[in-house]
Amino acid sequence: MTDLNPIIADRFTEHLEVFGKTMEHMDTIQEIAYRCKAALENGNKILFCGNGGSAADSQHLAAELICRFKKERRSLAGIALTTDTSALTAIANDYDFESVFARQVEGLGRT
């Protein structure tokens, strides 16, 4: 049987390297957090998108805003732009795949 330990160790090492590089962008991450907080406080919503596995991540993030995450609080407006298959396929068909999120932002971003 193949020893998977080196492969697993490589993945963990890669993960730690990526996480370490993320720390270099703390100022940007903080600014994004402040802007999201301000948007929600002003009655706006956060729109999430992603492709492939990141589409699932966007749905998870939106669900955490709507639900409660770690503590009880009011529901916050979060929308994943990856869930409406009719909109996704219509936009991709009538325009192009590159427009599937932009068109939704145009329609949902300020309503």
Secondary structure, DSSP 8 states (H G I E B T S, - for coil): ----HHHHHHHHHHHHHHHHHHGGGHHHHHHHHHHHHHHHHTT--EEE--STHHHHHHHHHHHHHHS-TTS------EEETTS-HHHHHHHHHHT-GGGHHHHHHHHHTT-
